[in-house]
């Protein structure tokens, strides 16, 4: 790759202060300028690590999932389906293909706890609305004002 420091030098001529950049080599010459402090970008560095970790996760995690699957099949024949382990196996085995897919893309987490925690107050509020002794089992249309506000609040919490 060809580094082009001339345009950056021209653009920042006379500048004194701090510049934040990615790893592009055109900014390297500012490291020797006593009037400019160069700071890096962790988002760019994180992407490189995410790629590396994704590759590692695929190589190391998936074999563990396969071992776990084998163990569940072996254990299922020796345990009652009504036992806690039996119930856990009965729940997990059908979901295993879905549970395993996160290893294919480093952007995905092993769980959705962030979303679950964000929507919990809404779910609790919705089921707490009672009419007499009957719980309100009604999901309002998106045009309902409180539902729209609650949805926006949840998305805001999730997205920061």
Chimera marker file (.cmm) of the C-alpha trace (Angstrom):
<marker_set name="trace">
<marker id="1" x="0.000" y="0.000" z="0.000" r="1" g="1" b="0" radius="0.5"/>
<marker id="2" x="1.273" y="3.492" z="-0.780" r="1" g="1" b="0" radius="0.5"/>
<marker id="3" x="1.268" y="5.916" z="2.149" r="1" g="1" b="0" radius="0.5"/>
<marker id="4" x="0.526" y="9.518" z="1.202" r="1" g="1" b="0" radius="0.5"/>
<marker id="5" x="1.683" y="11.828" z="4.005" r="1" g="1" b="0" radius="0.5"/>
<marker id="6" x="1.773" y="14.986" z="1.812" r="1" g="1" b="0" radius="0.5"/>
<marker id="7" x="-2.018" y="15.572" z="1.763" r="1" g="1" b="0" radius="0.5"/>
<marker id="8" x="-2.307" y="15.074" z="5.536" r="1" g="1" b="0" radius="0.5"/>
<marker id="9" x="0.673" y="17.336" z="6.137" r="1" g="1" b="0" radius="0.5"/>
<marker id="10" x="-0.923" y="20.025" z="3.948" r="1" g="1" b="0" radius="0.5"/>
<marker id="11" x="-4.341" y="19.579" z="5.554" r="1" g="1" b="0" radius="0.5"/>
<marker id="12" x="-2.980" y="19.924" z="9.088" r="1" g="1" b="0" radius="0.5"/>
<marker id="13" x="-0.300" y="22.572" z="8.405" r="1" g="1" b="0" radius="0.5"/>
<marker id="14" x="0.092" y="24.787" z="11.468" r="1" g="1" b="0" radius="0.5"/>
<marker id="15" x="-2.209" y="22.608" z="13.564" r="1" g="1" b="0" radius="0.5"/>
<marker id="16" x="-1.259" y="22.049" z="17.192" r="1" g="1" b="0" radius="0.5"/>
<marker id="17" x="-3.127" y="19.541" z="19.265" r="1" g="1" b="0" radius="0.5"/>
<marker id="18" x="-4.330" y="15.979" z="19.093" r="1" g="1" b="0" radius="0.5"/>
<marker id="19" x="-5.498" y="13.939" z="16.135" r="1" g="1" b="0" radius="0.5"/>
<marker id="20" x="-7.170" y="10.571" z="16.426" r="1" g="1" b="0" radius="0.5"/>
<marker id="21" x="-6.579" y="8.236" z="13.517" r="1" g="1" b="0" radius="0.5"/>
<marker id="22" x="-6.825" y="4.673" z="12.390" r="1" g="1" b="0" radius="0.5"/>
<marker id="23" x="-3.691" y="2.738" z="11.453" r="1" g="1" b="0" radius="0.5"/>
<marker id="24" x="-3.344" y="4.396" z="8.050" r="1" g="1" b="0" radius="0.5"/>
<marker id="25" x="0.355" y="5.094" z="7.476" r="1" g="1" b="0" radius="0.5"/>
<marker id="26" x="-0.227" y="8.611" z="6.124" r="1" g="1" b="0" radius="0.5"/>
<marker id="27" x="-0.425" y="9.804" z="9.724" r="1" g="1" b="0" radius="0.5"/>
<marker id="28" x="2.780" y="8.132" z="10.918" r="1" g="1" b="0" radius="0.5"/>
<marker id="29" x="4.934" y="11.194" z="10.230" r="1" g="1" b="0" radius="0.5"/>
<marker id="30" x="3.005" y="13.170" z="12.878" r="1" g="1" b="0" radius="0.5"/>
<marker id="31" x="4.528" y="10.931" z="15.572" r="1" g="1" b="0" radius="0.5"/>
<marker id="32" x="7.737" y="12.991" z="15.280" r="1" g="1" b="0" radius="0.5"/>
<marker id="33" x="5.951" y="16.371" z="15.342" r="1" g="1" b="0" radius="0.5"/>
<marker id="34" x="6.294" y="17.817" z="18.874" r="1" g="1" b="0" radius="0.5"/>
<marker id="35" x="3.136" y="19.926" z="18.406" r="1" g="1" b="0" radius="0.5"/>
<marker id="36" x="0.829" y="17.067" z="17.500" r="1" g="1" b="0" radius="0.5"/>
<marker id="37" x="-0.188" y="14.157" z="19.658" r="1" g="1" b="0" radius="0.5"/>
<marker id="38" x="-1.422" y="11.177" z="17.670" r="1" g="1" b="0" radius="0.5"/>
<marker id="39" x="-3.865" y="8.837" z="19.356" r="1" g="1" b="0" radius="0.5"/>
<marker id="40" x="-5.198" y="5.622" z="17.885" r="1" g="1" b="0" radius="0.5"/>
<marker id="41" x="-8.639" y="4.208" z="17.326" r="1" g="1" b="0" radius="0.5"/>
<marker id="42" x="-9.578" y="1.132" z="19.336" r="1" g="1" b="0" radius="0.5"/>
<marker id="43" x="-12.550" y="0.432" z="17.078" r="1" g="1" b="0" radius="0.5"/>
<marker id="44" x="-10.170" y="-0.281" z="14.218" r="1" g="1" b="0" radius="0.5"/>
<marker id="45" x="-7.916" y="-2.418" z="16.415" r="1" g="1" b="0" radius="0.5"/>
<marker id="46" x="-10.965" y="-4.227" z="17.830" r="1" g="1" b="0" radius="0.5"/>
<marker id="47" x="-12.037" y="-5.250" z="14.322" r="1" g="1" b="0" radius="0.5"/>
<marker id="48" x="-8.725" y="-7.042" z="13.810" r="1" g="1" b="0" radius="0.5"/>
<marker id="49" x="-9.166" y="-8.812" z="17.139" r="1" g="1" b="0" radius="0.5"/>
<marker id="50" x="-12.771" y="-9.648" z="16.345" r="1" g="1" b="0" radius="0.5"/>
<marker id="51" x="-11.649" y="-11.327" z="13.132" r="1" g="1" b="0" radius="0.5"/>
<marker id="52" x="-8.952" y="-13.268" z="14.977" r="1" g="1" b="0" radius="0.5"/>
<marker id="53" x="-11.306" y="-14.268" z="17.800" r="1" g="1" b="0" radius="0.5"/>
<marker id="54" x="-13.981" y="-15.319" z="15.336" r="1" g="1" b="0" radius="0.5"/>
<marker id="55" x="-11.504" y="-17.676" z="13.696" r="1" g="1" b="0" radius="0.5"/>
<marker id="56" x="-10.399" y="-18.954" z="17.111" r="1" g="1" b="0" radius="0.5"/>
<marker id="57" x="-13.997" y="-19.366" z="18.245" r="1" g="1" b="0" radius="0.5"/>
<marker id="58" x="-14.821" y="-21.433" z="15.170" r="1" g="1" b="0" radius="0.5"/>
<marker id="59" x="-11.799" y="-23.657" z="15.651" r="1" g="1" b="0" radius="0.5"/>
<marker id="60" x="-12.078" y="-24.136" z="19.411" r="1" g="1" b="0" radius="0.5"/>
<marker id="61" x="-15.715" y="-23.697" z="20.401" r="1" g="1" b="0" radius="0.5"/>
<marker id="62" x="-17.492" y="-25.801" z="17.815" r="1" g="1" b="0" radius="0.5"/>
<marker id="63" x="-15.628" y="-29.017" z="18.762" r="1" g="1" b="0" radius="0.5"/>
<marker id="64" x="-16.695" y="-28.428" z="22.385" r="1" g="1" b="0" radius="0.5"/>
<marker id="65" x="-20.311" y="-28.071" z="21.244" r="1" g="1" b="0" radius="0.5"/>
<marker id="66" x="-19.995" y="-31.340" z="19.311" r="1" g="1" b="0" radius="0.5"/>
<marker id="67" x="-18.622" y="-33.088" z="22.408" r="1" g="1" b="0" radius="0.5"/>
<marker id="68" x="-21.472" y="-31.672" z="24.453" r="1" g="1" b="0" radius="0.5"/>
<marker id="69" x="-23.985" y="-32.923" z="21.887" r="1" g="1" b="0" radius="0.5"/>
<marker id="70" x="-22.471" y="-36.422" z="22.019" r="1" g="1" b="0" radius="0.5"/>
<marker id="71" x="-22.591" y="-36.370" z="25.821" r="1" g="1" b="0" radius="0.5"/>
<marker id="72" x="-26.265" y="-35.310" z="25.767" r="1" g="1" b="0" radius="0.5"/>
<marker id="73" x="-27.217" y="-38.172" z="23.430" r="1" g="1" b="0" radius="0.5"/>
<marker id="74" x="-25.339" y="-40.686" z="25.598" r="1" g="1" b="0" radius="0.5"/>
<marker id="75" x="-26.778" y="-39.288" z="28.824" r="1" g="1" b="0" radius="0.5"/>
<marker id="76" x="-30.338" y="-39.063" z="27.489" r="1" g="1" b="0" radius="0.5"/>
<marker id="77" x="-30.504" y="-42.856" z="27.214" r="1" g="1" b="0" radius="0.5"/>
<marker id="78" x="-29.452" y="-43.287" z="30.856" r="1" g="1" b="0" radius="0.5"/>
<marker id="79" x="-31.575" y="-40.574" z="32.493" r="1" g="1" b="0" radius="0.5"/>
<marker id="80" x="-35.272" y="-40.122" z="32.957" r="1" g="1" b="0" radius="0.5"/>
<marker id="81" x="-36.763" y="-37.392" z="30.793" r="1" g="1" b="0" radius="0.5"/>
<marker id="82" x="-38.485" y="-36.165" z="33.950" r="1" g="1" b="0" radius="0.5"/>
<marker id="83" x="-35.197" y="-35.576" z="35.790" r="1" g="1" b="0" radius="0.5"/>
<marker id="84" x="-33.675" y="-32.115" z="35.715" r="1" g="1" b="0" radius="0.5"/>
<marker id="85" x="-30.874" y="-33.298" z="33.428" r="1" g="1" b="0" radius="0.5"/>
<marker id="86" x="-33.406" y="-35.069" z="31.231" r="1" g="1" b="0" radius="0.5"/>
<marker id="87" x="-35.480" y="-31.897" z="30.933" r="1" g="1" b="0" radius="0.5"/>
<marker id="88" x="-32.372" y="-29.842" z="30.172" r="1" g="1" b="0" radius="0.5"/>
<marker id="89" x="-31.331" y="-32.284" z="27.445" r="1" g="1" b="0" radius="0.5"/>
<marker id="90" x="-34.857" y="-32.380" z="26.004" r="1" g="1" b="0" radius="0.5"/>
<marker id="91" x="-34.857" y="-28.596" z="25.813" r="1" g="1" b="0" radius="0.5"/>
<marker id="92" x="-31.325" y="-28.187" z="24.443" r="1" g="1" b="0" radius="0.5"/>
<marker id="93" x="-30.984" y="-30.933" z="21.818" r="1" g="1" b="0" radius="0.5"/>
<marker id="94" x="-33.641" y="-29.631" z="19.410" r="1" g="1" b="0" radius="0.5"/>
<marker id="95" x="-32.158" y="-26.131" z="19.721" r="1" g="1" b="0" radius="0.5"/>
<marker id="96" x="-28.527" y="-27.210" z="19.266" r="1" g="1" b="0" radius="0.5"/>
<marker id="97" x="-28.250" y="-26.190" z="15.585" r="1" g="1" b="0" radius="0.5"/>
<marker id="98" x="-29.572" y="-22.735" z="16.489" r="1" g="1" b="0" radius="0.5"/>
<marker id="99" x="-27.424" y="-22.560" z="19.628" r="1" g="1" b="0" radius="0.5"/>
<marker id="100" x="-24.296" y="-23.420" z="17.631" r="1" g="1" b="0" radius="0.5"/>
<marker id="101" x="-24.610" y="-20.814" z="14.902" r="1" g="1" b="0" radius="0.5"/>
<marker id="102" x="-23.119" y="-17.956" z="16.902" r="1" g="1" b="0" radius="0.5"/>
<marker id="103" x="-19.661" y="-19.474" z="16.380" r="1" g="1" b="0" radius="0.5"/>
<marker id="104" x="-19.865" y="-18.665" z="12.662" r="1" g="1" b="0" radius="0.5"/>
<marker id="105" x="-19.877" y="-14.888" z="13.100" r="1" g="1" b="0" radius="0.5"/>
<marker id="106" x="-17.874" y="-12.962" z="15.683" r="1" g="1" b="0" radius="0.5"/>
<marker id="107" x="-20.500" y="-10.215" z="15.819" r="1" g="1" b="0" radius="0.5"/>
<marker id="108" x="-22.876" y="-12.490" z="17.711" r="1" g="1" b="0" radius="0.5"/>
<marker id="109" x="-22.768" y="-13.266" z="21.390" r="1" g="1" b="0" radius="0.5"/>
<marker id="110" x="-23.312" y="-16.648" z="22.964" r="1" g="1" b="0" radius="0.5"/>
<marker id="111" x="-26.549" y="-15.340" z="24.513" r="1" g="1" b="0" radius="0.5"/>
<marker id="112" x="-29.158" y="-12.605" z="24.165" r="1" g="1" b="0" radius="0.5"/>
<marker id="113" x="-29.052" y="-11.486" z="27.795" r="1" g="1" b="0" radius="0.5"/>
<marker id="114" x="-28.615" y="-7.827" z="26.800" r="1" g="1" b="0" radius="0.5"/>
<marker id="115" x="-31.949" y="-7.877" z="24.990" r="1" g="1" b="0" radius="0.5"/>
<marker id="116" x="-33.661" y="-10.001" z="27.643" r="1" g="1" b="0" radius="0.5"/>
<marker id="117" x="-32.558" y="-7.592" z="30.384" r="1" g="1" b="0" radius="0.5"/>
<marker id="118" x="-33.644" y="-4.581" z="28.328" r="1" g="1" b="0" radius="0.5"/>
<marker id="119" x="-37.176" y="-5.860" z="27.695" r="1" g="1" b="0" radius="0.5"/>
<marker id="120" x="-37.751" y="-7.398" z="31.135" r="1" g="1" b="0" radius="0.5"/>
<marker id="121" x="-39.294" y="-4.219" z="32.610" r="1" g="1" b="0" radius="0.5"/>
<marker id="122" x="-41.741" y="-4.080" z="29.704" r="1" g="1" b="0" radius="0.5"/>
<marker id="123" x="-42.666" y="-7.724" z="30.003" r="1" g="1" b="0" radius="0.5"/>
<marker id="124" x="-43.169" y="-7.422" z="33.752" r="1" g="1" b="0" radius="0.5"/>
<marker id="125" x="-45.221" y="-4.255" z="33.294" r="1" g="1" b="0" radius="0.5"/>
<marker id="126" x="-47.371" y="-5.842" z="30.613" r="1" g="1" b="0" radius="0.5"/>
<marker id="127" x="-48.168" y="-8.944" z="32.649" r="1" g="1" b="0" radius="0.5"/>
<marker id="128" x="-48.727" y="-6.913" z="35.824" r="1" g="1" b="0" radius="0.5"/>
<marker id="129" x="-51.621" y="-5.002" z="34.269" r="1" g="1" b="0" radius="0.5"/>
<marker id="130" x="-54.578" y="-6.830" z="35.715" r="1" g="1" b="0" radius="0.5"/>
<marker id="131" x="-58.271" y="-6.461" z="35.175" r="1" g="1" b="0" radius="0.5"/>
<marker id="132" x="-59.944" y="-7.805" z="38.293" r="1" g="1" b="0" radius="0.5"/>
<marker id="133" x="-58.216" y="-11.120" z="38.928" r="1" g="1" b="0" radius="0.5"/>
<marker id="134" x="-57.486" y="-11.782" z="35.255" r="1" g="1" b="0" radius="0.5"/>
<marker id="135" x="-54.044" y="-10.919" z="33.924" r="1" g="1" b="0" radius="0.5"/>
<marker id="136" x="-54.125" y="-8.776" z="30.819" r="1" g="1" b="0" radius="0.5"/>
<marker id="137" x="-52.935" y="-11.060" z="28.005" r="1" g="1" b="0" radius="0.5"/>
<marker id="138" x="-53.149" y="-8.401" z="25.365" r="1" g="1" b="0" radius="0.5"/>
<marker id="139" x="-50.343" y="-7.019" z="23.265" r="1" g="1" b="0" radius="0.5"/>
<marker id="140" x="-51.501" y="-3.644" z="22.018" r="1" g="1" b="0" radius="0.5"/>
<marker id="141" x="-50.993" y="-2.538" z="18.435" r="1" g="1" b="0" radius="0.5"/>
<marker id="142" x="-47.891" y="-0.484" z="17.757" r="1" g="1" b="0" radius="0.5"/>
<marker id="143" x="-50.086" y="2.592" z="17.377" r="1" g="1" b="0" radius="0.5"/>
<marker id="144" x="-50.942" y="2.520" z="21.099" r="1" g="1" b="0" radius="0.5"/>
<marker id="145" x="-49.064" y="5.489" z="22.610" r="1" g="1" b="0" radius="0.5"/>
<marker id="146" x="-47.669" y="3.752" z="25.728" r="1" g="1" b="0" radius="0.5"/>
<marker id="147" x="-46.526" y="0.772" z="23.660" r="1" g="1" b="0" radius="0.5"/>
<marker id="148" x="-44.730" y="3.083" z="21.211" r="1" g="1" b="0" radius="0.5"/>
<marker id="149" x="-43.012" y="4.906" z="24.079" r="1" g="1" b="0" radius="0.5"/>
<marker id="150" x="-42.083" y="1.644" z="25.777" r="1" g="1" b="0" radius="0.5"/>
<marker id="151" x="-40.704" y="0.215" z="22.534" r="1" g="1" b="0" radius="0.5"/>
<marker id="152" x="-38.658" y="3.365" z="21.930" r="1" g="1" b="0" radius="0.5"/>
<marker id="153" x="-37.359" y="3.269" z="25.523" r="1" g="1" b="0" radius="0.5"/>
<marker id="154" x="-36.285" y="-0.348" z="25.114" r="1" g="1" b="0" radius="0.5"/>
<marker id="155" x="-34.542" y="0.292" z="21.793" r="1" g="1" b="0" radius="0.5"/>
<marker id="156" x="-32.813" y="3.308" z="23.286" r="1" g="1" b="0" radius="0.5"/>
<marker id="157" x="-31.567" y="1.226" z="26.229" r="1" g="1" b="0" radius="0.5"/>
<marker id="158" x="-30.326" y="-1.514" z="23.898" r="1" g="1" b="0" radius="0.5"/>
<marker id="159" x="-28.633" y="0.860" z="21.464" r="1" g="1" b="0" radius="0.5"/>
<marker id="160" x="-27.139" y="3.084" z="24.161" r="1" g="1" b="0" radius="0.5"/>
<link id1="1" id2="2" r="1" g="1" b="0" radius="0.2"/>
<link id1="2" id2="3" r="1" g="1" b="0" radius="0.2"/>
<link id1="3" id2="4" r="1" g="1" b="0" radius="0.2"/>
<link id1="4" id2="5" r="1" g="1" b="0" radius="0.2"/>
<link id1="5" id2="6" r="1" g="1" b="0" radius="0.2"/>
<link id1="6" id2="7" r="1" g="1" b="0" radius="0.2"/>
<link id1="7" id2="8" r="1" g="1" b="0" radius="0.2"/>
<link id1="8" id2="9" r="1" g="1" b="0" radius="0.2"/>
<link id1="9" id2="10" r="1" g="1" b="0" radius="0.2"/>
<link id1="10" id2="11" r="1" g="1" b="0" radius="0.2"/>
<link id1="11" id2="12" r="1" g="1" b="0" radius="0.2"/>
<link id1="12" id2="13" r="1" g="1" b="0" radius="0.2"/>
<link id1="13" id2="14" r="1" g="1" b="0" radius="0.2"/>
<link id1="14" id2="15" r="1" g="1" b="0" radius="0.2"/>
<link id1="15" id2="16" r="1" g="1" b="0" radius="0.2"/>
<link id1="16" id2="17" r="1" g="1" b="0" radius="0.2"/>
<link id1="17" id2="18" r="1" g="1" b="0" radius="0.2"/>
<link id1="18" id2="19" r="1" g="1" b="0" radius="0.2"/>
<link id1="19" id2="20" r="1" g="1" b="0" radius="0.2"/>
<link id1="20" id2="21" r="1" g="1" b="0" radius="0.2"/>
<link id1="21" id2="22" r="1" g="1" b="0" radius="0.2"/>
<link id1="22" id2="23" r="1" g="1" b="0" radius="0.2"/>
<link id1="23" id2="24" r="1" g="1" b="0" radius="0.2"/>
<link id1="24" id2="25" r="1" g="1" b="0" radius="0.2"/>
<link id1="25" id2="26" r="1" g="1" b="0" radius="0.2"/>
<link id1="26" id2="27" r="1" g="1" b="0" radius="0.2"/>
<link id1="27" id2="28" r="1" g="1" b="0" radius="0.2"/>
<link id1="28" id2="29" r="1" g="1" b="0" radius="0.2"/>
<link id1="29" id2="30" r="1" g="1" b="0" radius="0.2"/>
<link id1="30" id2="31" r="1" g="1" b="0" radius="0.2"/>
<link id1="31" id2="32" r="1" g="1" b="0" radius="0.2"/>
<link id1="32" id2="33" r="1" g="1" b="0" radius="0.2"/>
<link id1="33" id2="34" r="1" g="1" b="0" radius="0.2"/>
<link id1="34" id2="35" r="1" g="1" b="0" radius="0.2"/>
<link id1="35" id2="36" r="1" g="1" b="0" radius="0.2"/>
<link id1="36" id2="37" r="1" g="1" b="0" radius="0.2"/>
<link id1="37" id2="38" r="1" g="1" b="0" radius="0.2"/>
<link id1="38" id2="39" r="1" g="1" b="0" radius="0.2"/>
<link id1="39" id2="40" r="1" g="1" b="0" radius="0.2"/>
<link id1="40" id2="41" r="1" g="1" b="0" radius="0.2"/>
<link id1="41" id2="42" r="1" g="1" b="0" radius="0.2"/>
<link id1="42" id2="43" r="1" g="1" b="0" radius="0.2"/>
<link id1="43" id2="44" r="1" g="1" b="0" radius="0.2"/>
<link id1="44" id2="45" r="1" g="1" b="0" radius="0.2"/>
<link id1="45" id2="46" r="1" g="1" b="0" radius="0.2"/>
<link id1="46" id2="47" r="1" g="1" b="0" radius="0.2"/>
<link id1="47" id2="48" r="1" g="1" b="0" radius="0.2"/>
<link id1="48" id2="49" r="1" g="1" b="0" radius="0.2"/>
<link id1="49" id2="50" r="1" g="1" b="0" radius="0.2"/>
<link id1="50" id2="51" r="1" g="1" b="0" radius="0.2"/>
<link id1="51" id2="52" r="1" g="1" b="0" radius="0.2"/>
<link id1="52" id2="53" r="1" g="1" b="0" radius="0.2"/>
<link id1="53" id2="54" r="1" g="1" b="0" radius="0.2"/>
<link id1="54" id2="55" r="1" g="1" b="0" radius="0.2"/>
<link id1="55" id2="56" r="1" g="1" b="0" radius="0.2"/>
<link id1="56" id2="57" r="1" g="1" b="0" radius="0.2"/>
<link id1="57" id2="58" r="1" g="1" b="0" radius="0.2"/>
<link id1="58" id2="59" r="1" g="1" b="0" radius="0.2"/>
<link id1="59" id2="60" r="1" g="1" b="0" radius="0.2"/>
<link id1="60" id2="61" r="1" g="1" b="0" radius="0.2"/>
<link id1="61" id2="62" r="1" g="1" b="0" radius="0.2"/>
<link id1="62" id2="63" r="1" g="1" b="0" radius="0.2"/>
<link id1="63" id2="64" r="1" g="1" b="0" radius="0.2"/>
<link id1="64" id2="65" r="1" g="1" b="0" radius="0.2"/>
<link id1="65" id2="66" r="1" g="1" b="0" radius="0.2"/>
<link id1="66" id2="67" r="1" g="1" b="0" radius="0.2"/>
<link id1="67" id2="68" r="1" g="1" b="0" radius="0.2"/>
<link id1="68" id2="69" r="1" g="1" b="0" radius="0.2"/>
<link id1="69" id2="70" r="1" g="1" b="0" radius="0.2"/>
<link id1="70" id2="71" r="1" g="1" b="0" radius="0.2"/>
<link id1="71" id2="72" r="1" g="1" b="0" radius="0.2"/>
<link id1="72" id2="73" r="1" g="1" b="0" radius="0.2"/>
<link id1="73" id2="74" r="1" g="1" b="0" radius="0.2"/>
<link id1="74" id2="75" r="1" g="1" b="0" radius="0.2"/>
<link id1="75" id2="76" r="1" g="1" b="0" radius="0.2"/>
<link id1="76" id2="77" r="1" g="1" b="0" radius="0.2"/>
<link id1="77" id2="78" r="1" g="1" b="0" radius="0.2"/>
<link id1="78" id2="79" r="1" g="1" b="0" radius="0.2"/>
<link id1="79" id2="80" r="1" g="1" b="0" radius="0.2"/>
<link id1="80" id2="81" r="1" g="1" b="0" radius="0.2"/>
<link id1="81" id2="82" r="1" g="1" b="0" radius="0.2"/>
<link id1="82" id2="83" r="1" g="1" b="0" radius="0.2"/>
<link id1="83" id2="84" r="1" g="1" b="0" radius="0.2"/>
<link id1="84" id2="85" r="1" g="1" b="0" radius="0.2"/>
<link id1="85" id2="86" r="1" g="1" b="0" radius="0.2"/>
<link id1="86" id2="87" r="1" g="1" b="0" radius="0.2"/>
<link id1="87" id2="88" r="1" g="1" b="0" radius="0.2"/>
<link id1="88" id2="89" r="1" g="1" b="0" radius="0.2"/>
<link id1="89" id2="90" r="1" g="1" b="0" radius="0.2"/>
<link id1="90" id2="91" r="1" g="1" b="0" radius="0.2"/>
<link id1="91" id2="92" r="1" g="1" b="0" radius="0.2"/>
<link id1="92" id2="93" r="1" g="1" b="0" radius="0.2"/>
<link id1="93" id2="94" r="1" g="1" b="0" radius="0.2"/>
<link id1="94" id2="95" r="1" g="1" b="0" radius="0.2"/>
<link id1="95" id2="96" r="1" g="1" b="0" radius="0.2"/>
<link id1="96" id2="97" r="1" g="1" b="0" radius="0.2"/>
<link id1="97" id2="98" r="1" g="1" b="0" radius="0.2"/>
<link id1="98" id2="99" r="1" g="1" b="0" radius="0.2"/>
<link id1="99" id2="100" r="1" g="1" b="0" radius="0.2"/>
<link id1="100" id2="101" r="1" g="1" b="0" radius="0.2"/>
<link id1="101" id2="102" r="1" g="1" b="0" radius="0.2"/>
<link id1="102" id2="103" r="1" g="1" b="0" radius="0.2"/>
<link id1="103" id2="104" r="1" g="1" b="0" radius="0.2"/>
<link id1="104" id2="105" r="1" g="1" b="0" radius="0.2"/>
<link id1="105" id2="106" r="1" g="1" b="0" radius="0.2"/>
<link id1="106" id2="107" r="1" g="1" b="0" radius="0.2"/>
<link id1="107" id2="108" r="1" g="1" b="0" radius="0.2"/>
<link id1="108" id2="109" r="1" g="1" b="0" radius="0.2"/>
<link id1="109" id2="110" r="1" g="1" b="0" radius="0.2"/>
<link id1="110" id2="111" r="1" g="1" b="0" radius="0.2"/>
<link id1="111" id2="112" r="1" g="1" b="0" radius="0.2"/>
<link id1="112" id2="113" r="1" g="1" b="0" radius="0.2"/>
<link id1="113" id2="114" r="1" g="1" b="0" radius="0.2"/>
<link id1="114" id2="115" r="1" g="1" b="0" radius="0.2"/>
<link id1="115" id2="116" r="1" g="1" b="0" radius="0.2"/>
<link id1="116" id2="117" r="1" g="1" b="0" radius="0.2"/>
<link id1="117" id2="118" r="1" g="1" b="0" radius="0.2"/>
<link id1="118" id2="119" r="1" g="1" b="0" radius="0.2"/>
<link id1="119" id2="120" r="1" g="1" b="0" radius="0.2"/>
<link id1="120" id2="121" r="1" g="1" b="0" radius="0.2"/>
<link id1="121" id2="122" r="1" g="1" b="0" radius="0.2"/>
<link id1="122" id2="123" r="1" g="1" b="0" radius="0.2"/>
<link id1="123" id2="124" r="1" g="1" b="0" radius="0.2"/>
<link id1="124" id2="125" r="1" g="1" b="0" radius="0.2"/>
<link id1="125" id2="126" r="1" g="1" b="0" radius="0.2"/>
<link id1="126" id2="127" r="1" g="1" b="0" radius="0.2"/>
<link id1="127" id2="128" r="1" g="1" b="0" radius="0.2"/>
<link id1="128" id2="129" r="1" g="1" b="0" radius="0.2"/>
<link id1="129" id2="130" r="1" g="1" b="0" radius="0.2"/>
<link id1="130" id2="131" r="1" g="1" b="0" radius="0.2"/>
<link id1="131" id2="132" r="1" g="1" b="0" radius="0.2"/>
<link id1="132" id2="133" r="1" g="1" b="0" radius="0.2"/>
<link id1="133" id2="134" r="1" g="1" b="0" radius="0.2"/>
<link id1="134" id2="135" r="1" g="1" b="0" radius="0.2"/>
<link id1="135" id2="136" r="1" g="1" b="0" radius="0.2"/>
<link id1="136" id2="137" r="1" g="1" b="0" radius="0.2"/>
<link id1="137" id2="138" r="1" g="1" b="0" radius="0.2"/>
<link id1="138" id2="139" r="1" g="1" b="0" radius="0.2"/>
<link id1="139" id2="140" r="1" g="1" b="0" radius="0.2"/>
<link id1="140" id2="141" r="1" g="1" b="0" radius="0.2"/>
<link id1="141" id2="142" r="1" g="1" b="0" radius="0.2"/>
<link id1="142" id2="143" r="1" g="1" b="0" radius="0.2"/>
<link id1="143" id2="144" r="1" g="1" b="0" radius="0.2"/>
<link id1="144" id2="145" r="1" g="1" b="0" radius="0.2"/>
<link id1="145" id2="146" r="1" g="1" b="0" radius="0.2"/>
<link id1="146" id2="147" r="1" g="1" b="0" radius="0.2"/>
<link id1="147" id2="148" r="1" g="1" b="0" radius="0.2"/>
<link id1="148" id2="149" r="1" g="1" b="0" radius="0.2"/>
<link id1="149" id2="150" r="1" g="1" b="0" radius="0.2"/>
<link id1="150" id2="151" r="1" g="1" b="0" radius="0.2"/>
<link id1="151" id2="152" r="1" g="1" b="0" radius="0.2"/>
<link id1="152" id2="153" r="1" g="1" b="0" radius="0.2"/>
<link id1="153" id2="154" r="1" g="1" b="0" radius="0.2"/>
<link id1="154" id2="155" r="1" g="1" b="0" radius="0.2"/>
<link id1="155" id2="156" r="1" g="1" b="0" radius="0.2"/>
<link id1="156" id2="157" r="1" g="1" b="0" radius="0.2"/>
<link id1="157" id2="158" r="1" g="1" b="0" radius="0.2"/>
<link id1="158" id2="159" r="1" g="1" b="0" radius="0.2"/>
<link id1="159" id2="160" r="1" g="1" b="0" radius="0.2"/>
</marker_set>
